[in-house]
């Protein structure tokens, strides 16, 4: 339930943020100022962060359900960083350890 609320909050931030970003972009293009450039950059980073977080949530849920066909390196690294103890099924499977007489064949 908490993940669902977070998803909708991030969706709202991304939607509202994109609208504000585009308005700030148009205003900055009409009259370029350093303050306008800073606003555009901050809003752009906020929208990018919200979209990456939305993608991560969707990826994590789909991967836990076994619906991911192609793994995305960035999201896999974040899942691994979060720890295998909390999400043992959400990280890359480890290859079997090499035995002394086996050269990886």
C-alpha positions in Angstrom: 0.0 0.0 0.0 2.9 2.4 0.8 4.5 1.7 -2.6 1.2 2.5 -4.3 0.9 5.8 -2.5 4.5 6.6 -3.4 3.9 5.7 -7.0 0.9 8.1 -7.2 2.8 10.9 -5.4 5.7 10.6 -7.8 3.3 10.5 -10.8 1.8 13.8 -9.6 5.3 15.3 -9.1 6.4 14.2 -12.5 3.2 15.5 -14.2 3.1 18.8 -12.4 6.9 19.2 -12.6 6.8 18.6 -16.4 4.2 21.3 -16.8 6.2 23.7 -14.7 9.5 22.8 -16.5 8.0 23.4 -19.9 6.6 26.8 -18.7 10.0 27.8 -17.3 11.7 26.6 -20.5 9.5 28.8 -22.7 10.0 31.8 -20.4 13.7 31.3 -20.3 13.9 30.9 -24.1 11.9 34.2 -24.5 14.2 36.1 -22.1 17.4 34.2 -21.1 18.5 35.0 -17.6 20.8 33.1 -15.2 17.9 32.8 -12.7 15.7 31.4 -15.4 18.4 28.9 -16.4 18.7 27.8 -12.8 15.0 27.3 -12.5 14.9 25.3 -15.7 17.8 23.1 -14.5 16.3 22.5 -11.0 12.9 21.6 -12.5 14.5 19.4 -15.1 16.4 17.5 -12.4 13.3 17.1 -10.3 11.3 15.7 -13.3 14.1 13.4 -14.2 14.4 12.1 -10.7 10.7 11.5 -10.3 10.6 9.6 -13.6 13.6 7.5 -12.7 12.0 6.7 -9.4 8.7 5.8 -11.1 10.6 3.5 -13.5 12.4 1.9 -10.6 9.1 1.2 -8.8 7.5 -0.3 -11.9 10.7 -2.4 -12.6 10.9 -3.7 -9.1 7.3 -4.8 -9.0 7.5 -6.4 -12.5 10.7 -8.2 -11.6 9.3 -9.6 -8.4 6.4 -10.9 -10.4 8.7 -12.4 -13.0 7.6 -10.2 -15.9 10.9 -8.7 -16.8 12.4 -10.0 -20.1 15.4 -7.7 -20.3 17.2 -6.6 -17.2 18.1 -2.9 -16.9 21.6 -2.4 -15.5 20.9 0.8 -13.6 17.9 -0.6 -11.8 19.7 -3.9 -11.1 22.5 -2.0 -9.5 20.1 -0.1 -7.3 18.4 -3.3 -6.2 21.7 -4.9 -5.4 22.8 -1.8 -3.5 19.6 -2.0 -1.4 20.7 -5.4 -0.2 20.1 -9.1 -0.9 18.9 -9.7 2.6 15.8 -7.6 2.0 15.2 -8.6 -1.6 16.9 -12.0 -2.3 14.8 -12.5 -5.4 15.5 -9.1 -6.9 19.3 -9.4 -7.7 21.2 -11.1 -10.4 21.7 -14.8 -9.6 25.4 -15.5 -8.8 27.3 -18.0 -10.9 28.3 -21.2 -9.2 31.7 -21.0 -7.5 34.6 -22.4 -9.5 35.9 -25.7 -8.1 39.6 -26.3 -8.0 39.6 -28.8 -10.9 37.1 -27.0 -13.0 38.2 -24.2 -15.3 34.8 -22.7 -15.8 33.6 -25.3 -18.3 
